[in-house]
Amino acid sequence: MADRRLQVFFTVARLLSFTKAAETLYMTQPAVTFQVRQLEEYFNTRLFDRTHNRISLTKAGTLVYGYADKIFDLYAEMENRVKNMTGEISGALTIGASTTVAEYMLPSLLGDFRRKYEDVVIHLKVSNTEGIVSMVENNVIDLGVVEAQVGNKNLVVENCRDDKLVAIVPKGHRLAKKKVVKLSELMDYPFICREEGSGTREVIEEYICHAKGCGNGLNISMELGSPEAVKGAVEAGMGISIVSEATISKERKLKTLEVLELDPPMHRPFSFVHQKQKFRMRVMDELLEFARGYCEKGA
């Protein structure tokens, strides 16, 4: 309903990137450029300065951006109030989730939500925890679900449930007969770790700092970008690792790995994170409420 040119301009101005705006809006970059140029032609002035592959708002662009922010806030308020009157729950949401959450928690939750609200369209972006928090900060996504603490106090963070982490070792490993291991027992073996920015890695590093001091790290032999890759490397005998208990149900059934409890235990929260917005789409509130119920069931 709102002017498409203004929506595209607002997204580019918020992200200061035509490429990122195109990804966010599910448009091609030439289409984004065309919409912005049309708006510049309408106002008969440049809205962006473009130099050395970087863009910045002109004085006129800053003025338009400020009004656009107010316009879209009022539009969201109007839409919410009309939908509250009619009882309609529809619209589109963009959710971001860290890798572990996206692969092992969200599929069933979002599937059940879509069956209940068939008119809702959900887009999902997957990144590590650091990337998801950045997307929330920049309004690229409406809601993030992450697996580590969030340091930005300007965001709303709501814990869903605790996740337990466990050690995994290959079949036949020296530690395989143990049921419980201390961190010190893992130090000497090649360790398969997630990449920098991963919530799992962040929690492991905090655990090590608390238990052993920040100067004494694990013997990291490999960094991989997903839980599946980490488990595969451990199964292949390339090292040991620490992973979310939620990720290893298949391996436990097939007995392809040995799972060891940690002493002391290691836990971290799965959390929802979003902007402190005065007016939120009703569909966002419905999804949060639905997800809270899901968390309480321990699904």
URUR-V612745 format. One record per helix or strand of 2 or more residues. SS is the DSSP state (2 for helix, 1 for strand). FROM is the first residue (numbers start at 1). TO is the last residue. Records with the same first field share a line. If there is no record, write none. Layout:
SS=FROM-TO, FROM-TO
This chain:
2=4-15, 18-25, 29-43, 59-86, 99-104, 106-116, 129-137, 183-186, 199-212, 227-235, 245-247, 249-254, 282-297
1=48-51, 54-57, 91-98, 120-127, 143-146, 155-170, 180-182, 191-194, 220-224, 240-244, 257-263, 266-275
